[in-house]
Amino acid sequence: MTDDWVSLFSGGKDSSWALYRALEEGLDVSRLLTVHPAGDSYMYHTPATELARLAAESVGIDLVEVSPDDFGADDVDDAGAQGDAELEPMEAALREIAAGDDVGLAGVTAGAVESEYQTSRIQGMCDRLGIDLFAPLWQEDPVALAEAMFEAGFEIRIVQVAAYGLDESWLGRRYDADALAELVDLREEYGVHPLGEGGEFETYVVDGPHMDRRIDIEYDAVWEGDRGHVEIRDARLE
């Protein structure tokens, strides 16, 4: 029985960076775990998670997918209880993985940066399961993190925006040094977080040093007045 790690994985830049750093550290990541919320979510990255399957194939790690019912996150009275409830499908999936005869679950990786709301719940889940949490982005400088991603060779695309200062032109745009410089300026004017930690934007990683093949995507930009997202028409490994 090996010390298996599970990477909590959406395909976005933060969970992808946590996976990449775990592999660099020599952790035996044997599975990726993706939760596909049916609607909005307090705990999970939601856009373009259907592409996680291609990312897993490119990385070469088995993917476990969980598709819970709509969490009802658009009408919530108690945010704390909502977060706890949303975590249940993930925890159940990890318990099922840990119950495998050939698995010695050692821990999970997570891409949390500043959200105490999410991180405290993931840590609590790890405590209940008796496993470790590897969160290499936690409390790190966001600009330095973004620059490290670029330097490592991550190709990142913006797949959703919802903040003042971010218009339709950002949809599908590459998140790179030029975009980061603009986001730093927008932080001064509108309070936009350079990593989108407040939900200002969401991303998807189409290539990186941990991936064998780049993911090519075709999409339509959908703009809804003050926010927007990309709808994937086609996606394939190059």
N, C-alpha and C positions, 0 to 999 in steps of 0.2 A: 504494500500500500504506500502510495506516494503522498507528499504534501501538496495537495492540489489547491490552486488559487482560482477563483472565479472573478472575471472582470465585469463589473456592472457597466454596461456598454450601450450607448445610443447611436454611435457613429459620429457624434459631434466631437469638436476639438478637445474638450476637457476630458471626457471619458477615454478618448483615443490617446491623449497624452499620458493619462494614468496607466493605461495598458502598456504603452511604449516604455515608460519608465520602469514598470514592473518587469518587463522582459529584459531591459538593460540591467536591472538589479539581480537577474538570474532567478526570479520567482517562476515557478512552474505553473503558468496559467494554462489550465487544461480546458476551460470553457469560457465563453462569453455569455452573459445573460442580458437579454433585451426585453424590456417591458413595453408593450404597445398600448398606451392608453387609448380608449375609444373616443375620449373627448379631452377637455382641458385637464390639467393636473397640477397639483401643488408640489409634487415630489419628482416628477419625471420630465425629461426632455420629450417633446411630442412630435415636432415636424420631421418628416422623412425617415422615421425609424424603420420603415419597410426596406430601406437600403442597407440595414445592418447585416442582412444575409450576404450581400455581395462583399461587404467589408470583411466579414468573417472568413469568407472563401479566400479573399486576397491575403489575409493574415495567416490563414491556415490553422485556425482554431475552431473547434466545434461550437456551434451556437445553440443556446437554449432560449426559446421565445415564450413569453407569457402575454396573453391577450385578455386582460380582465374586462369586465363590463365598464360602461361609462361611470366614472367616479362621481359625477355630479358636481364637479369643482366650480361650476359657474354659479352655484347657489349654495353658499356655505355660511353657517352661523359660527361654527367653532373650527378655526383653522388648525388648531392642534390636533383635535380628534380626526379631522380630515387627513392630515399627514399620516397619522398612525394607521388609519384604515387603508390608505393607499399603499402602505408598505407591506401589508399582509400578503398579497400575491407574490411579491418578491421573496419574502421570508419563507413562504410555503415552497417555492421553487428551490430555494437553497437547501431546505430541509430534505427535499426529495433527492437532490444531488448528493447530499452528505450521506444519505441512507444507502447509496450504491456500494456494492461489495468491494469494488476496486478503488474507492475514493477515500482519501483522508483529507477532508476539507480543512485547510489551514487558514484561509482568509479570503477577503474580497478586496478588489481595487475600486476606488471611486474618484470621480473628477471634481469633487467639491472644492471651491475656492474660498468663499466667504460666508456661505449660507449656514448659519448655526442651526436654522430650522431643519434643513435636510441632513446635515452632518450629524447632529445629535441623535437623530432617529436612526440613521445608518449605524452609528456606533452602538446605540442601544440594541439594535438587531444583532450585531456581531457579538455583543456581550451575552445575549440570550443563547446564541448558537455556540458560544465558546470558541470563537475564531477571531483572527486579527483583521484590522483595517489598514490598508495601504492607501494613503491619500496624499500623493506627492505635491499636489497643487495647493493644499490647505494653508491659508495665511501667507502665501507667497505674493510678491509684488506682481500685479497683473500685467504691467507693461513688460517686465522682465520675462514673465512666462510666455507671453505672445512672441517676444523676440526669440526665445529659446525654441519655440515651435517652428518659426520660420528658418532659423539656423539649422535645425535638424532635417529640414526638407519636407515639412508638412505642407500639402496643398489643401487649403481650406476654402470652402464656399459658404457664403451667407444664404441661408434658406428661409429666414423669417426675420422681419423687423417690426418693432412696436415701440417707437420712442420718438420724441421731438428731435428733429435734425436728421432723421433717417428717412429718406424718401424712396420712391420706387426704384431709383437707380442703384440702390444697394442690393436689390434682390438678385441673387446669382453672382454677385461680385466676389472676387477673390479677396479673402481676408489676408492682407500682406502688410508690408511695412508702410506703404502709402495709406492704406485704409486705417492702420493703427494710428498714424500721425493725425489723420482727420478725426478719429474717435477721441484722441487725447484733447484736441481742440474743443470737440463737442462736450467733453466732460466739463470743461470750464464754463461753457455757455448753458448747457442743459442738464448736467449731471450724468451724462451717459457713461456707463462703466466700460472701460476698454476691452473687457472680455465678455461683455453682455451679461454679467452676473445677475443683474436685476431684471432679466428678461427682455432687455432692449433689442437683442438680436440672438438668433440661433444659427448654428453652423453644421456643416457636414464635411468630413475629411475624405477627399477623393484620392489622395495619394500620401505616402509617407514611407520612412525608412523601414518600418515594420511590415510593409505591405509588398507582396510580390508583383501585383498588377494594379495599374491605375484604374479607377472607376470613371467611366465616361457617362455623363448624364445629359439628357435633353429635358427641358422643362418649359412651362409657361409661368410667367409672373402674374400673380393675382393681387391686385391692389384694392384695398377696401377703405379708401379715404384717408386714414391716418396710420394704417398698418398694412402689412401684406406678407405673402408667403409664396414660395414656388410650388407648383404642382408638377411632379415628375411625370413626364410622358414616356420616357424610356431610360434605362440604365443598363450598362453592361461593363464587363471587365475587358480592358484592352489587351 
